[in-house]
């Protein structure tokens, strides 16, 4: 996730607690303030997220985004069920907050355990779905991709210093 494009010093980013340490380090390095939402056996506690978003709104604060690993969460291994995914997407739309769904591990899911990515539930463009080829091709390469609102994808393109490596599509 190119924090150079999305995070300005002082921005508030919401993450699961615990979550992938590498991404939290990047957010902090970029100057973000990080708030954690607890994870239980069903993934991110979206009720706690709702309380946090409501409290922040009362203070006039809108987080830059919510970062989540919905399938085979790192480090807990949980997979967020559909009803929580639906509520997370609804909260994003209600509070006007982007959700960055990091889906590096769903390629390993059995069909019966595979849940719809948040982006498939999103009708309003509040989800940025990011994934990687590094888990299935070559871990050292660190090659990934993103799918989301065209304006967000264009902003991500600013991160690249030269040409494109694949097709661009708009919704």
KEDRENDREN-337030 format. One record per residue (C-alpha): residue number from 1; residue in one letter; y, x, z. Coordinates in pm, 1 decimal, padded with zeros to 6 digits, m for minus. Layout:
residues N
+-----+--------+----------+----------+----------+
! num ! residu !       c2 !       c1 !       c3 !
+-----+--------+----------+----------+----------+
! NUM !      A !        Y !        X !        Z !
...
+-----+--------+----------+----------+----------+
//
This chain:
residues 171
+-----+--------+----------+----------+----------+
! num ! residu !       c2 !       c1 !       c3 !
+-----+--------+----------+----------+----------+
!   1 !      X !  00000.0 !  00000.0 !  00000.0 !
!   2 !      X !  00322.5 !  00167.5 ! m00105.9 !
!   3 !      X !  00527.8 !  00131.7 !  00208.5 !
!   4 !      X !  00808.7 !  00316.2 !  00029.6 !
!   5 !      X !  00864.3 !  00002.2 ! m00179.2 !
!   6 !      X !  00820.0 ! m00268.5 !  00084.2 !
!   7 !      X !  00926.3 ! m00128.2 !  00421.5 !
!   8 !      X !  01275.6 ! m00026.6 !  00524.3 !
!   9 !      X !  01347.2 !  00137.7 !  00860.4 !
!  10 !      X !  01375.3 ! m00134.5 !  01123.4 !
!  11 !      X !  01169.6 ! m00394.2 !  00932.9 !
!  12 !      X !  00922.1 ! m00594.8 !  01135.4 !
!  13 !      X !  00561.4 ! m00594.1 !  01015.7 !
!  14 !      X !  00287.9 ! m00808.1 !  01169.0 !
!  15 !      X ! m00064.6 ! m00666.2 !  01180.5 !
!  16 !      X ! m00393.2 ! m00755.8 !  01342.3 !
!  17 !      X ! m00481.2 ! m00580.1 !  01663.6 !
!  18 !      X ! m00689.8 ! m00379.1 !  01619.7 !
!  19 !      X ! m00661.2 ! m00294.1 !  01252.3 !
!  20 !      X ! m00704.4 ! m00003.5 !  01010.8 !
!  21 !      X ! m00517.7 !  00282.6 !  01179.0 !
!  22 !      X ! m00424.6 !  00448.3 !  00849.8 !
!  23 !      X ! m00205.8 !  00157.9 !  00741.3 !
!  24 !      X ! m00037.5 !  00122.3 !  01080.2 !
!  25 !      X !  00048.6 !  00492.2 !  01067.5 !
!  26 !      X !  00207.3 !  00439.9 !  00724.4 !
!  27 !      X !  00413.0 !  00144.4 !  00848.9 !
!  28 !      X !  00537.7 !  00336.7 !  01151.3 !
!  29 !      X !  00611.3 !  00643.6 !  00938.5 !
!  30 !      X !  00824.2 !  00421.6 !  00710.1 !
!  31 !      X !  01024.5 !  00310.0 !  01014.4 !
!  32 !      X !  00874.1 ! m00035.0 !  01065.7 !
!  33 !      X !  00848.2 ! m00205.4 !  01399.4 !
!  34 !      X !  00490.9 ! m00333.2 !  01434.7 !
!  35 !      X !  00378.3 ! m00647.4 !  01617.7 !
!  36 !      X !  00006.9 ! m00706.4 !  01665.7 !
!  37 !      X ! m00177.1 ! m01037.6 !  01664.7 !
!  38 !      X ! m00515.3 ! m01039.6 !  01840.2 !
!  39 !      X ! m00842.6 ! m01047.2 !  01649.5 !
!  40 !      X ! m01138.3 ! m01242.9 !  01786.3 !
!  41 !      X ! m01485.0 ! m01313.9 !  01648.4 !
!  42 !      X ! m01325.2 ! m01516.1 !  01364.2 !
!  43 !      X ! m01061.5 ! m01263.1 !  01263.8 !
!  44 !      X ! m00686.7 ! m01290.8 !  01317.2 !
!  45 !      X ! m00593.5 ! m01549.5 !  01579.7 !
!  46 !      X ! m00373.9 ! m01767.7 !  01358.7 !
!  47 !      X ! m00267.1 ! m01982.7 !  01655.7 !
!  48 !      X ! m00121.3 ! m01670.8 !  01820.5 !
!  49 !      X !  00038.4 ! m01583.8 !  01487.8 !
!  50 !      X !  00200.9 ! m01925.8 !  01474.2 !
!  51 !      X !  00349.8 ! m01878.9 !  01822.4 !
!  52 !      X !  00478.7 ! m01533.8 !  01725.1 !
!  53 !      X !  00634.3 ! m01658.9 !  01400.4 !
!  54 !      X !  00800.3 ! m01947.7 !  01584.0 !
!  55 !      X !  00940.4 ! m01715.3 !  01852.1 !
!  56 !      X !  01070.5 ! m01472.9 !  01589.6 !
!  57 !      X !  01234.7 ! m01756.5 !  01394.9 !
!  58 !      X !  01416.7 ! m01868.4 !  01710.7 !
!  59 !      X !  01553.9 ! m01513.5 !  01734.4 !
!  60 !      X !  01660.3 ! m01519.4 !  01370.0 !
!  61 !      X !  01399.4 ! m01259.3 !  01274.8 !
!  62 !      X !  01180.9 ! m01286.4 !  00966.7 !
!  63 !      X !  00901.7 ! m01030.3 !  00938.2 !
!  64 !      X !  00881.1 ! m00828.1 !  00618.5 !
!  65 !      X !  00514.1 ! m00923.7 !  00585.4 !
!  66 !      X !  00184.0 ! m00992.3 !  00761.0 !
!  67 !      X ! m00091.9 ! m00739.3 !  00692.2 !
!  68 !      X ! m00450.0 ! m00862.3 !  00721.8 !
!  69 !      X ! m00805.0 ! m00761.5 !  00636.7 !
!  70 !      X ! m00978.9 ! m01097.9 !  00603.1 !
!  71 !      X ! m01327.9 ! m00990.8 !  00494.1 !
!  72 !      X ! m01534.0 ! m00734.3 !  00688.1 !
!  73 !      X ! m01228.3 ! m00648.4 !  00894.9 !
!  74 !      X ! m01177.1 ! m00281.6 !  00974.7 !
!  75 !      X ! m01262.3 ! m00195.4 !  01254.0 !
!  76 !      X ! m01416.3 ! m00518.9 !  01394.1 !
!  77 !      X ! m01628.6 ! m00626.8 !  01097.5 !
!  78 !      X ! m01525.8 ! m00992.7 !  01130.5 !
!  79 !      X ! m01479.4 ! m01223.5 !  00833.5 !
!  80 !      X ! m01209.6 ! m01488.4 !  00863.8 !
!  81 !      X ! m01346.7 ! m01838.4 !  00797.4 !
!  82 !      X ! m01191.1 ! m02070.6 !  00542.0 !
!  83 !      X ! m01007.7 ! m02291.4 !  00794.8 !
!  84 !      X ! m00823.6 ! m01988.7 !  00935.0 !
!  85 !      X ! m00745.8 ! m01859.7 !  00587.7 !
!  86 !      X ! m00596.4 ! m02196.1 !  00499.0 !
!  87 !      X ! m00381.9 ! m02198.5 !  00812.0 !
!  88 !      X ! m00265.0 ! m01840.8 !  00751.4 !
!  89 !      X ! m00151.3 ! m01929.1 !  00398.2 !
!  90 !      X !  00019.0 ! m02245.3 !  00527.8 !
!  91 !      X !  00203.9 ! m02045.8 !  00795.6 !
!  92 !      X !  00318.9 ! m01792.9 !  00535.9 !
!  93 !      X !  00467.2 ! m02072.5 !  00326.2 !
!  94 !      X !  00618.8 ! m02251.1 !  00627.1 !
!  95 !      X !  00790.1 ! m01937.9 !  00761.9 !
!  96 !      X !  00859.0 ! m01771.2 !  00427.1 !
!  97 !      X !  00663.8 ! m01456.4 !  00507.7 !
!  98 !      X !  00457.1 ! m01257.3 !  00260.6 !
!  99 !      X !  00092.2 ! m01196.6 !  00350.8 !
! 100 !      X ! m00063.5 ! m00872.8 !  00229.3 !
! 101 !      X ! m00439.0 ! m00926.0 !  00211.8 !
! 102 !      X ! m00626.3 ! m00595.2 !  00205.1 !
! 103 !      X ! m00967.4 ! m00673.4 !  00059.2 !
! 104 !      X ! m01147.6 ! m00342.8 !  00028.5 !
! 105 !      X ! m01483.7 ! m00464.5 !  00154.6 !
! 106 !      X ! m01566.5 ! m00807.4 !  00007.0 !
! 107 !      X ! m01757.5 ! m00640.3 ! m00278.3 !
! 108 !      X ! m02031.3 ! m00582.4 ! m00019.9 !
! 109 !      X ! m02055.5 ! m00948.8 !  00086.8 !
! 110 !      X ! m02358.7 ! m01159.2 !  00022.7 !
! 111 !      X ! m02262.2 ! m01472.7 ! m00172.2 !
! 112 !      X ! m02307.4 ! m01699.3 !  00129.5 !
! 113 !      X ! m02074.5 ! m01481.9 !  00341.3 !
! 114 !      X ! m01808.1 ! m01442.5 !  00076.7 !
! 115 !      X ! m01491.8 ! m01642.3 !  00142.7 !
! 116 !      X ! m01215.3 ! m01719.5 ! m00101.1 !
! 117 !      X ! m00935.8 ! m01461.0 ! m00100.7 !
! 118 !      X ! m00608.6 ! m01587.6 !  00044.5 !
! 119 !      X ! m00451.5 ! m01558.6 ! m00299.4 !
! 120 !      X ! m00680.5 ! m01832.6 ! m00430.2 !
! 121 !      X ! m00550.1 ! m02065.1 ! m00158.5 !
! 122 !      X ! m00185.4 ! m01977.3 ! m00217.5 !
! 123 !      X !  00014.4 ! m02223.8 ! m00426.3 !
! 124 !      X !  00359.9 ! m02080.4 ! m00357.8 !
! 125 !      X !  00335.3 ! m01703.8 ! m00416.2 !
! 126 !      X !  00325.4 ! m01588.3 ! m00053.1 !
! 127 !      X !  00011.2 ! m01372.9 ! m00084.1 !
! 128 !      X ! m00019.4 ! m01024.1 ! m00225.9 !
! 129 !      X ! m00387.3 ! m00942.3 ! m00274.4 !
! 130 !      X ! m00469.3 ! m00571.6 ! m00277.9 !
! 131 !      X ! m00804.9 ! m00406.9 ! m00328.6 !
! 132 !      X ! m00954.5 ! m00072.6 ! m00417.3 !
! 133 !      X ! m01218.3 !  00090.4 ! m00629.3 !
! 134 !      X ! m01264.8 !  00370.7 ! m00374.9 !
! 135 !      X ! m01544.7 !  00192.8 ! m00188.5 !
! 136 !      X ! m01759.5 !  00144.5 ! m00498.9 !
! 137 !      X ! m01668.9 !  00426.6 ! m00739.9 !
! 138 !      X ! m01538.8 !  00740.6 ! m00571.9 !
! 139 !      X ! m01385.5 !  00751.0 ! m00223.2 !
! 140 !      X ! m01166.4 !  01050.8 ! m00298.0 !
! 141 !      X ! m00990.9 !  00889.0 ! m00592.6 !
! 142 !      X ! m00805.5 !  00620.9 ! m00391.3 !
! 143 !      X ! m00744.4 !  00397.5 ! m00691.3 !
! 144 !      X ! m00650.2 !  00037.0 ! m00622.6 !
! 145 !      X ! m00496.7 ! m00272.8 ! m00770.1 !
! 146 !      X ! m00283.5 ! m00568.6 ! m00667.0 !
! 147 !      X ! m00249.2 ! m00932.0 ! m00764.6 !
! 148 !      X !  00040.7 ! m01153.6 ! m00665.8 !
! 149 !      X !  00367.6 ! m01309.2 ! m00761.0 !
! 150 !      X !  00508.6 ! m01138.5 ! m01073.1 !
! 151 !      X !  00829.4 ! m01042.0 ! m00889.3 !
! 152 !      X !  00623.7 ! m00859.0 ! m00626.6 !
! 153 !      X !  00412.9 ! m00685.1 ! m00889.6 !
! 154 !      X !  00731.0 ! m00571.4 ! m01065.9 !
! 155 !      X !  00853.3 ! m00428.5 ! m00737.4 !
! 156 !      X !  00524.7 ! m00244.1 ! m00696.1 !
! 157 !      X !  00568.0 ! m00104.0 ! m01046.9 !
! 158 !      X !  00877.5 !  00078.0 ! m00917.4 !
! 159 !      X !  00637.3 !  00294.8 ! m00717.8 !
! 160 !      X !  00479.7 !  00433.8 ! m01034.0 !
! 161 !      X !  00648.4 !  00732.1 ! m01191.9 !
! 162 !      X !  00491.8 !  00697.0 ! m01535.2 !
! 163 !      X !  00323.5 !  00439.9 ! m01766.1 !
! 164 !      X !  00076.2 !  00170.2 ! m01677.7 !
! 165 !      X ! m00297.5 !  00199.9 ! m01638.7 !
! 166 !      X ! m00398.8 ! m00157.2 ! m01711.0 !
! 167 !      X ! m00288.7 ! m00496.3 ! m01827.7 !
! 168 !      X ! m00011.8 ! m00689.1 ! m01659.9 !
! 169 !      X ! m00041.5 ! m01061.2 ! m01641.3 !
! 170 !      X !  00185.4 ! m01325.2 ! m01502.1 !
! 171 !      X !  00080.4 ! m01649.6 ! m01347.3 !
+-----+--------+----------+----------+----------+
//
